[in-house]
Amino acid sequence: MTARTMRGTRARPATRRTLAAVATLALAMLGTSAAAGAPGPTEVPDELGLEAEVLAAPAALLEDGDDVSATVAVENLGTTDVDDALVVLRLTRQPFADRAALAQFLAGEPAAMKDVGRQELGLEVTLEPATDETEAETVTRFHAGSSTTVEVDANPERLPFETDAWGVHGVQVELRTETDTSVVFTGAVTWSDAEVPELELATLATASGLSTRARAVASASNIDGVTLAVDGTALSVLGTSTFDAKARDILTLPAQDPDLVSLAHAEDSALLEYSLERSAEAGSGALAGLPWLGIVGTVDRDTIALAAAQGARALLVTEDAVDGQAGDVTPAARLGRGGGSRLPLLSPDSFLSGYAVADASLSPGAVGLSVAAGALTAAGADGPVLVWTGDTWTPGDAGATEALTALLSAPFVAPVSVTALAREEDLATYRPEQTLDAGDDLGAPAIAGLRTRLADLIELSAVAEDPDAIMGPGGQAVLSPLTRSLRGDEVARDLRLTEATTSIDETLDALHVAAGSDINFIADKGALPVTVVNDLDVEATVVVDMTSFSPNLQIRDAPTVTVPPRSTTTVPVEVSAVSTANVRARTVLRNVEGAAIAAPVTMSVRVRADWGTAVTAVFTVGLIAMLVLGVIRTIRRGRKDTRTAQTGDGEA
């Protein structure tokens, strides 16, 4: 662990806090008692302003003849020169007995230490004697405002390592002045003058969640010995060029990592089947035919039965701890039994996983701690051990995987694939409880509602040329409230459920028949207008299916129409009138496969079939009468004009 120590302008001890948190977490996982965190650095007196940072830690794995050294950068940011400051390299006199002892040391538990190397800071300065009776004194003076980088080497004769033995020793780097001592680095080294017990190590990296995280995990975990479990929907965003699936051990994850325990308790397999199909289809090609891995916090027989029925290769159980005392190594695999099914249950070793995925770019001690934790784990393991990168691991650069790479390449580590681990035949049988407490479940009514909406979305998607244009966002919304990370967080999950159902219902209601007013139909044959509204972002091809509830109005066709996105279209439906009556008609929009995809709309039609003939007759008679009247008026006008002409001639 690295820390910076200074007075006045306080350094940021980020790396110390990071590894201190790892150590504390490891202790909590092991069940041992320890201090709440790593010890804070001892402050340098007010008039001093020294800041130190370890740039390079001692080598993680040491053999006879290897140098033990550390590189340290030191600055004097104060306004006072500091005399006789030292950087000291220290090792524990005895190797740690087990993993718990390592964790206690990292958390600040006192240990017997031995100085193995020291390096003075500054330049030699000869001080003038204060009186004629005193001699001149030589000191190393570290001037105010200066900085230096030093390498502190261990004296081989002072190293506490035993011949023909191996062991893990704690290491510290201290900054000492005449008045104070500050620990600026805490870590571990592994001495190997004898064979370290072999560690069969399986490593699992899960690429799911946000596409940026999935991309980072998929790329960074491309290390020999690491199995990748990937959500196919994330792979569709990544593109298959992100990694070579054929060259890696890969498992698939159900899309959006659903809460399998809730689904098992609700006895619902439809949503899990859809999640698996969505993952496989999104990652088509690279993930075709690959087995899938389920992830649960804790497991019961119901969940085992559901996963086994859907063909899972194994279940990763992230929170279950095996029976045993503090410090025991977690076996990597057990054979779970439930509902007449058997399924391998994989359990990561939390202690080793925490150190294996530490980011070496944040601390040069991460590599040494990873190898040391691996060696102590090997000493306590009776079989394979599983390292899991976790749900939140988001590696940034090459330093993020240095610790993991060093562990996997250690000479005492024998990497095994997770797929091979799940195929082990001689696994201890584990029979969990029949049904876990359902208090943290997403309830069966909510799951049933999501299942119904999923079925409706599938039918609606058939109206689009590309069904995934609807099922992409719609399916994501269906699975969103089921995400495993929300299990137990009732407030967040209820909020997600409300958002999802609102979004889905808006999509399902986007394509519909506009409610119309009553219609007067005065004819033997004709068309009734139906207004189709499409508020989707894609064009929709629908069948307008009208049903008459009376034989007095007969529907002659069910037209198919394509409605542009975000638009409204009026569709004529051909009908025939048999006799006069008031008729109710219902209109339903269907996809091309015949499934209803919108709520039916009912209208009232006033059918006046006899009126049509009568009106036609009256209209015809009216035309004839008007024609006759026109002729009569023309004749009369002609006679009048004749008489007028004759009268005028006589007067002349």
C-alpha positions in Angstrom: 0.0 0.0 0.0 1.2 3.5 -0.9 0.6 6.6 1.1 1.9 10.1 1.0 2.8 12.0 4.1 3.1 15.7 4.5 2.1 18.6 6.7 0.3 21.8 5.7 -0.4 20.6 2.1 -1.9 17.2 2.8 -1.2 14.5 0.3 -4.0 12.3 -1.1 -3.6 8.8 0.4 -5.8 7.2 -2.3 -3.8 4.1 -2.7 -3.5 3.5 1.0 -7.2 3.8 1.4 -7.8 1.5 -1.5 -5.7 -1.4 -0.3 -6.7 -0.8 3.3 -10.3 -1.2 2.2 -9.4 -4.5 0.4 -7.7 -5.8 3.6 -10.6 -4.8 5.8 -13.1 -6.4 3.3 -11.0 -9.6 3.3 -11.0 -9.7 7.0 -14.8 -9.3 7.1 -15.2 -12.1 4.6 -12.9 -14.3 6.7 -14.8 -13.5 9.9 -11.7 -12.5 11.8 -11.5 -9.5 14.1 -9.3 -6.6 13.1 -9.0 -2.9 13.2 -11.4 -0.9 11.2 -8.8 0.0 8.6 -5.1 0.4 7.8 -3.1 2.7 10.1 -2.9 6.3 9.0 0.5 7.8 8.4 2.3 9.4 11.3 2.4 13.1 10.7 5.7 14.9 10.3 6.1 17.9 12.7 4.6 21.2 11.7 7.8 22.8 10.5 8.4 19.9 8.1 6.7 19.2 4.8 7.8 15.9 3.5 5.8 13.9 1.0 6.8 10.4 0.0 5.4 7.9 -2.5 6.6 4.4 -3.4 7.0 4.2 -7.2 8.2 0.6 -7.3 7.6 -2.1 -4.7 9.8 -5.1 -4.0 9.4 -7.9 -6.5 6.3 -10.0 -5.7 8.0 -13.4 -5.9 11.6 -13.8 -4.5 14.1 -16.5 -4.8 17.6 -17.0 -3.4 19.9 -14.3 -4.8 17.2 -11.9 -5.8 17.5 -8.2 -4.9 14.9 -6.8 -2.5 14.5 -3.1 -3.1 11.9 -0.3 -3.4 12.0 3.0 -5.3 10.7 6.0 -3.4 10.0 9.6 -4.5 10.3 12.2 -1.7 9.7 15.9 -1.7 10.3 18.6 0.9 7.4 20.9 0.4 8.0 22.8 3.6 10.1 25.9 4.3 12.5 24.2 6.6 15.5 22.0 5.8 15.3 18.5 7.2 18.4 16.8 8.6 19.1 13.1 8.7 15.8 11.9 7.1 15.8 8.3 6.1 13.8 5.9 3.9 13.8 2.5 5.6 12.8 -0.9 4.1 11.3 -3.4 6.6 10.2 -7.0 6.6 8.3 -9.1 9.1 10.7 -11.4 11.0 8.4 -14.4 10.5 6.2 -15.4 7.6 2.5 -15.2 8.0 0.8 -18.4 9.2 -2.3 -18.0 7.1 -4.5 -15.5 5.1 -6.0 -14.1 8.2 -2.6 -13.1 9.5 -1.9 -11.3 6.2 -5.2 -9.4 6.4 -4.5 -8.4 10.0 -1.1 -7.0 9.1 -2.5 -5.0 6.2 -5.2 -3.7 8.5 -2.6 -2.3 11.0 -2.2 -5.2 13.4 1.3 -4.9 15.1 3.9 -7.3 13.8 7.5 -8.0 14.7 9.5 -6.1 11.9 13.1 -6.0 10.9 15.0 -3.2 9.2 16.6 -4.7 6.1 17.7 -1.6 4.2 17.9 2.2 4.6 18.7 5.2 2.4 19.6 8.7 3.6 17.9 11.7 2.0 19.7 14.9 0.9 23.3 15.9 0.7 26.1 15.7 3.2 26.6 19.0 5.0 29.4 19.8 7.5 28.2 22.0 10.3 30.5 24.4 11.8 31.3 23.7 15.5 29.3 25.7 17.9 32.4 26.3 20.1 36.1 25.7 20.0 35.5 22.7 22.3 33.1 20.9 19.9 33.9 19.1 16.7 32.4 19.7 13.3 29.3 17.6 12.6 28.3 16.0 9.3 24.6 15.6 8.5 22.5 14.8 5.4 20.4 17.8 4.8 17.2 17.6 2.7 16.7 21.2 1.6 13.3 22.9 1.6 11.7 22.9 -1.9 13.9 20.0 -3.1 12.8 16.5 -4.3 14.6 13.3 -5.0 14.0 9.7 -6.0 15.9 7.0 -4.1 16.2 3.3 -4.3 16.5 1.6 -0.9 18.1 -1.8 -1.2 18.0 -4.6 1.4 21.1 -5.9 2.9 21.1 -9.6 1.9 22.5 -10.6 5.3 19.6 -9.0 7.1 16.8 -10.7 5.1 14.7 -12.9 7.4 14.0 -15.6 4.8 14.5 -19.2 5.7 16.5 -21.6 3.5 14.7 -24.5 1.9 11.3 -23.0 2.8 8.7 -20.7 1.4 6.6 -18.0 3.1 4.8 -14.7 2.8 6.4 -11.8 4.6 4.9 -8.4 5.2 6.9 -5.4 3.9 6.8 -1.8 4.8 8.6 1.4 3.7 9.0 4.1 6.4 10.0 7.7 6.2 12.0 8.6 9.3 13.2 11.9 10.7 14.8 12.7 14.0 11.5 13.1 15.7 8.9 11.0 13.8 8.3 7.9 11.7 5.7 7.6 8.9 4.7 4.4 7.2 4.3 5.2 3.5 3.9 1.7 2.1 2.5 -1.6 3.3 2.5 -4.8 1.2 3.8 -8.3 1.0 6.4 -10.5 -0.7 6.5 -14.2 -1.3 9.8 -16.0 -0.6 10.2 -19.2 -2.6 13.2 -21.3 -1.7 11.0 -24.4 -1.8 7.9 -25.4 -3.8 4.8 -23.5 -3.0 1.8 -25.8 -2.9 0.0 -25.9 -6.2 -3.1 -23.9 -6.6 -5.7 -24.9 -9.2 -7.2 -21.6 -10.1 -10.3 -20.8 -12.2 -11.0 -17.2 -13.0 -14.3 -15.8 -14.2 -14.9 -12.3 -15.6 -18.5 -11.3 -16.2 -19.2 -8.7 -18.9 -22.7 -7.3 -18.4 -24.5 -4.1 -17.6 -23.5 -0.9 -19.4 -21.9 -1.4 -22.8 -18.9 0.6 -21.8 -18.2 -1.7 -18.8 -18.9 -4.8 -20.9 -16.4 -3.6 -23.5 -13.7 -3.0 -20.8 -14.2 -6.3 -19.1 -14.3 -8.3 -22.4 -11.1 -6.6 -23.6 -9.1 -6.6 -20.3 -9.9 -10.2 -19.4 -8.4 -11.6 -22.6 -5.8 -13.4 -20.4 -4.8 -17.0 -20.6 -6.7 -18.8 -17.9 -9.7 -16.4 -17.7 -13.2 -17.5 -18.6 -15.5 -14.8 -19.9 -19.2 -14.8 -19.3 -20.9 -12.3 -21.5 -24.4 -10.9 -22.0 -25.1 -11.2 -25.7 -27.0 -7.9 -25.8 -23.8 -6.3 -24.6 -21.9 -8.2 -27.3 -24.2 -6.7 -30.0 -23.0 -3.3 -28.9 -19.4 -4.3 -28.7 -19.2 -6.1 -32.0 -17.5 -9.5 -32.4 -14.2 -7.8 -33.2 -13.8 -7.0 -29.5 -12.4 -10.5 -28.9 -11.9 -13.8 -30.6 -14.6 -16.1 -29.2 -13.0 -19.2 -30.6 -9.8 -18.6 -28.8 -11.4 -18.2 -25.4 -13.4 -20.1 -22.9 -16.8 -18.3 -23.0 -20.1 -18.7 -21.4 -23.2 -16.6 -22.0 -25.3 -14.7 -19.5 -29.1 -14.2 -19.8 -29.8 -10.7 -21.1 -29.8 -8.1 -18.4 -28.9 -10.6 -15.7 -32.4 -11.4 -14.4 -33.1 -12.3 -10.7 -33.4 -16.0 -11.1 -34.6 -16.5 -7.5 -37.7 -14.3 -8.0 -38.5 -16.1 -11.3 -38.1 -19.4 -9.6 -40.4 -18.5 -6.7 -43.0 -17.1 -9.2 -42.7 -20.3 -11.1 -42.2 -18.3 -14.3 -39.9 -19.6 -17.0 -41.3 -17.5 -19.9 -39.3 -14.4 -18.9 -36.1 -16.4 -18.4 -36.6 -18.1 -21.8 -37.0 -14.7 -23.4 -33.9 -13.4 -21.6 -31.8 -16.3 -22.9 -33.2 -16.0 -26.4 -32.5 -12.3 -26.5 -28.9 -12.8 -25.4 -28.3 -15.6 -27.9 -29.9 -13.7 -30.8 -28.0 -10.5 -30.0 -24.7 -12.3 -30.0 -25.5 -14.5 -33.0 -22.5 -16.1 -34.5 -19.9 -15.6 -31.7 -22.2 -17.0 -29.0 -24.2 -19.6 -31.0 -24.6 -22.8 -29.1 -22.6 -21.8 -26.1 -23.8 -22.9 -22.6 -25.1 -20.3 -20.3 -24.3 -19.4 -16.7 -26.7 -18.1 -14.1 -25.7 -15.7 -11.3 -27.5 -15.6 -7.9 -26.6 -14.2 -4.5 -27.9 -17.1 -2.6 -29.5 -20.3 -3.9 -32.3 -22.6 -3.1 -33.7 -25.8 -4.6 -36.4 -23.9 -6.6 -33.8 -21.9 -8.3 -31.6 -24.9 -9.1 -34.7 -26.6 -10.6 -35.5 -23.6 -12.8 -31.9 -23.1 -14.1 -31.4 -26.8 -14.7 -34.7 -27.0 -16.7 -33.5 -24.2 -18.9 -30.2 -25.9 -19.6 -27.8 -23.8 -17.5 -24.2 -25.1 -17.3 -23.8 -23.9 -13.7 -24.9 -21.3 -11.2 -22.5 -18.7 -9.8 -23.4 -18.2 -6.1 -21.8 -15.0 -5.1 -22.8 -14.7 -1.4 -23.1 -18.2 0.0 -20.2 -19.1 2.3 -19.3 -22.7 3.0 -19.4 -24.0 6.5 -16.1 -23.6 8.4 -14.0 -21.5 10.6 -12.6 -18.1 9.8 -9.8 -18.3 7.2 -11.0 -21.3 5.4 -10.6 -21.3 1.6 -13.9 -21.5 -0.3 -14.2 -24.6 -2.5 -14.8 -23.5 -6.1 -17.6 -26.0 -6.9 -20.3 -28.1 -5.4 -23.1 -30.1 -6.9 -26.4 -28.6 -6.0 -29.6 -30.7 -5.9 -33.1 -29.4 -6.1 -36.4 -30.4 -7.6 -35.0 -33.6 -8.9 -32.3 -31.7 -10.8 -28.5 -31.5 -10.3 -26.5 -28.4 -11.2 -22.9 -27.3 -10.4 -22.8 -24.4 -8.0 -19.7 -22.2 -8.3 -18.5 -20.1 -5.3 -15.8 -17.5 -5.7 -13.2 -17.1 -2.9 -13.9 -13.6 -1.8 -10.5 -13.1 -0.1 -8.4 -14.1 -3.1 -10.8 -12.4 -5.6 -10.4 -9.0 -3.8 -6.6 -9.0 -4.2 -6.5 -10.6 -7.7 -8.6 -7.8 -9.3 -6.8 -4.9 -7.5 -5.7 -2.1 -9.8 -1.9 -2.0 -9.9 -2.0 1.4 -11.5 -3.3 2.7 -8.2 -0.7 0.9 -6.1 2.6 -0.8 -6.9 1.8 -3.2 -4.0 -1.1 -4.8 -5.7 0.9 -7.4 -7.6 2.8 -8.5 -4.5 -0.4 -8.8 -2.5 -2.1 -10.8 -5.3 0.7 -13.3 -5.4 1.0 -13.5 -1.6 -2.7 -14.1 -1.2 -2.5 -16.8 -3.9 0.3 -18.6 -2.1 -1.4 -18.5 1.2 -4.6 -19.7 -0.5 -2.7 -22.6 -2.1 -1.5 -23.6 1.4 -5.1 -23.8 2.7 -6.9 -25.2 -0.3 -8.1 -28.8 -0.7 -9.1 -28.3 -4.4 -9.7 -25.8 -7.1 -10.4 -22.2 -6.1 -12.4 -19.6 -8.1 -11.6 -16.0 -8.6 -14.5 -13.8 -9.8 -13.9 -10.2 -11.0 -17.3 -9.1 -9.6 -20.2 -7.1 -10.8 -18.5 -3.7 -10.7 -15.0 -4.4 -12.0 -14.4 -1.9 -14.8 -10.7 -2.1 -15.8 -9.3 1.1 -17.3 -5.8 0.4 -18.5 -3.2 -2.4 -18.4 -2.4 -1.7 -14.8 -5.9 -2.9 -13.9 -5.0 -6.5 -14.8 -1.3 -6.7 -13.7 -2.2 -8.3 -10.3 -4.4 -10.9 -12.0 -1.9 -11.6 -14.7 0.9 -12.0 -12.2 -1.2 -14.4 -10.1 -2.2 -16.6 -13.1 1.4 -16.8 -14.3 2.9 -17.6 -10.8 4.8 -20.9 -11.0 2.6 -22.5 -8.3 -0.7 -21.7 -10.1 -2.3 -24.2 -12.4 -5.1 -22.3 -14.4 -8.3 -24.2 -15.2 -11.3 -23.0 -17.2 -14.6 -22.4 -15.5 -16.2 -24.7 -18.1 -13.9 -27.5 -17.1 -14.6 -26.7 -13.4 -18.3 -27.1 -14.0 -17.7 -30.5 -15.5 -15.9 -31.9 -12.5 -17.4 -35.3 -11.6 -16.2 -35.6 -8.0 -18.0 -32.7 -6.5 -19.4 -32.6 -3.0 -23.2 -32.7 -2.9 -25.0 -29.7 -1.5 -28.7 -29.6 -0.8 -29.9 -26.1 0.0 -33.2 -25.1 1.5 -36.3 -25.7 -0.6 -37.3 -22.1 -0.8 -35.4 -19.1 0.5 -37.2 -16.2 2.2 -39.2 -14.5 -0.6 -39.1 -11.1 1.1 -36.6 -9.7 -1.4 -38.4 -11.1 -4.4 -40.0 -9.2 -7.2 -43.5 -10.5 -6.5 -45.4 -13.0 -8.6 -48.1 -10.4 -9.6 -45.5 -8.0 -11.0 -43.8 -10.8 -12.8 -47.1 -11.9 -14.3 -47.7 -8.4 -15.5 -44.3 -8.2 -17.2 -44.9 -11.6 -18.8 -48.3 -10.4 -20.2 -46.7 -7.2 -21.6 -43.9 -9.2 -23.1 -46.5 -11.3 -25.0 -48.3 -8.2 -26.2 -45.0 -6.6 -27.4 -44.1 -9.7 -29.4 -47.5 -9.5 -31.2 -47.1 -5.8 -31.7 -43.6 -6.1 -33.1 -45.0 -8.2 -36.1 -46.4 -5.0 -37.6 -42.9 -3.6 -38.2 -40.6 -4.6 -41.1 -37.9 -5.0 -38.5 -39.6 -6.4 -35.3 -36.5 -5.7 -33.2 -37.2 -1.9 -33.7 -40.0 -2.5 -31.3 -38.7 -5.4 -29.3 -35.3 -3.9 -28.7 -36.4 -1.1 -26.3 -39.5 -2.9 -25.4 -37.8 -6.1 -24.3 -35.2 -4.2 -22.5 -37.9 -2.4 -20.5 -39.6 -5.8 -19.7 -36.4 -7.2 -18.2 -35.3 -4.0 -16.5 -37.1 -4.4 -13.2 -35.9 -8.0 -12.9 -32.2 -7.1 -12.8 -30.4 -9.1 -10.1 -28.7 -6.0 -8.7 -32.0 -4.6 -7.6 -32.9 -7.6 -5.5 -33.6 -6.5 -2.0 -33.7 -2.8 -2.9 -37.5 -2.4 -2.8 -37.5 1.4 -3.5 -35.3 1.3 -6.5 -37.0 -1.8 -7.9 -40.5 -0.3 -7.5 -39.3 2.8 -9.3 -37.8 0.8 -12.1 -41.0 -1.3 -12.3 -43.2 1.8 -12.6 -40.9 3.4 -15.3 -40.9 0.1 -17.2 -44.6 -0.6 -17.2 -45.4 3.1 -18.1 -43.0 2.9 -21.1 -44.3 -0.5 -22.3 -47.9 0.6 -22.0 -47.2 3.7 -24.0 -45.7 1.6 -26.8 -48.6 -0.9 -26.7 -51.1 2.0 -27.0 -49.2 3.8 -29.7 -51.0 2.0 -32.5 -54.7 2.2 -32.2 -58.1 3.1 -33.8 -59.2 6.6 -33.1 -62.5 6.7 -31.3 -65.2 8.0 -33.7 -68.7 9.4 -33.5 -71.9 7.7 -34.6 -72.1 7.2 -38.4 -75.2 7.4 -40.6 -75.0 4.9 -43.4 -77.7 5.5 -46.1 -77.0 3.1 -48.9 -77.1 -0.6 -49.9 -73.3 -0.7 -50.3 -70.4 1.6 -49.4 -67.5 2.1 -47.0 -67.3 3.1 -43.4 -64.2 5.3 -42.5 -61.8 4.0 -39.8 -59.0 6.3 -38.6 -55.8 4.4 -37.7 -53.3 6.3 -35.5 -49.6 5.2 -35.5 -47.5 6.9 -32.8 -44.7 4.4 -33.2 -41.3 5.5 -34.6 -41.6 2.9 -37.4 -44.2 2.3 -40.1 -46.8 -0.3 -39.2 -48.6 -2.8 -41.4 -52.0 -3.7 -39.9 -55.2 -5.4 -40.8 -58.3 -3.4 -40.0 -60.8 -6.0 -38.8 -64.4 -4.8 -38.3 -67.1 -6.9 -36.8 -70.9 -6.2 -37.0 -73.1 -7.2 -34.2 -76.2 -7.3 -36.4 -77.0 -9.2 -39.7 -78.4 -5.9 -40.9 -74.9 -4.7 -41.6 -72.4 -7.0 -43.3 -68.7 -6.4 -43.5 -67.3 -7.1 -46.9 -63.5 -7.0 -46.3 -60.7 -6.5 -43.8 -58.2 -4.1 -45.6 -54.5 -4.2 -44.9 -52.8 -0.9 -44.7 -49.3 0.4 -43.9 -49.3 3.5 -41.8 -46.2 5.8 -41.8 -44.6 6.5 -38.4 -46.0 9.3 -36.3 -49.0 9.7 -38.6 -52.8 9.0 -39.0 -54.5 7.3 -41.9 -58.2 6.9 -42.7 -59.0 3.5 -44.0 -62.4 2.7 -45.9 -63.9 -0.6 -44.9 -66.4 -1.9 -47.4 -69.9 -2.9 -46.0 -73.4 -3.8 -47.2 -76.7 -2.8 -45.7 -79.4 -5.4 -45.5 -82.2 -3.5 -43.8 -82.7 -0.4 -41.7 -81.4 -0.7 -38.1 -79.1 0.8 -35.6 -76.1 -1.4 -35.5 -73.0 -1.7 -33.2 -69.7 -2.5 -34.9 -66.3 -3.2 -33.4 -63.0 -2.5 -35.0 -59.8 -4.3 -34.0 -56.3 -3.8 -35.4 -54.5 -7.1 -36.1 -51.0 -7.9 -37.2 -50.5 -9.9 -40.4 -50.5 -13.1 -38.3 -54.0 -12.3 -37.1 -53.2 -11.4 -33.5 -55.0 -8.4 -32.0 -52.5 -5.6 -31.3 -54.7 -2.8 -30.1 -57.8 -2.4 -27.9 -61.0 -2.8 -29.8 -63.1 0.3 -30.6 -66.9 0.2 -30.8 -69.0 2.6 -32.9 -72.7 3.0 -33.6 -73.9 2.9 -37.2 -77.4 4.1 -38.2 -78.2 1.8 -41.2 -81.0 3.2 -43.4 -81.1 0.7 -46.3 -84.8 1.4 -47.3 -84.1 5.1 -47.2 -81.5 4.7 -49.9 -84.1 3.4 -52.4 -86.7 5.9 -51.3 -84.4 8.8 -51.5 -83.3 7.6 -55.0 -86.9 7.4 -56.1 -87.8 10.8 -54.7 -84.7 12.2 -56.3 -85.6 10.7 -59.6 -89.2 11.9 -59.5 -88.0 15.3 -58.5 -85.7 15.4 -61.5 -88.5 14.4 -63.9 -90.9 17.0 -62.3 -88.3 19.6 -62.7 -87.7 18.6 -66.3 -91.5 18.7 -67.0 -91.8 22.1 -65.3 -88.9 23.4 -67.4 -90.5 22.3 -70.6 -93.9 23.8 -69.6 -92.3 27.1 -68.7 -90.4 27.1 -72.0 -93.6 26.5 -74.0 -95.5 29.2 -72.1 -92.7 31.7 -72.6 -92.8 31.0 -76.3 -96.6 31.6 -76.6 -96.2 34.8 -74.7 -93.5 36.0 -76.9 -95.7 35.2 -80.0 -98.7 37.2 -78.8 -96.5 40.2 -77.9 -95.1 40.2 -81.4 -98.6 40.1 -83.1 -99.9 43.0 -81.0 -97.0 45.1 -82.0 -97.6 44.5 -85.7 -101.3 45.7 -85.6 -100.4 49.0 -84.0 -97.9 49.7 -86.7 
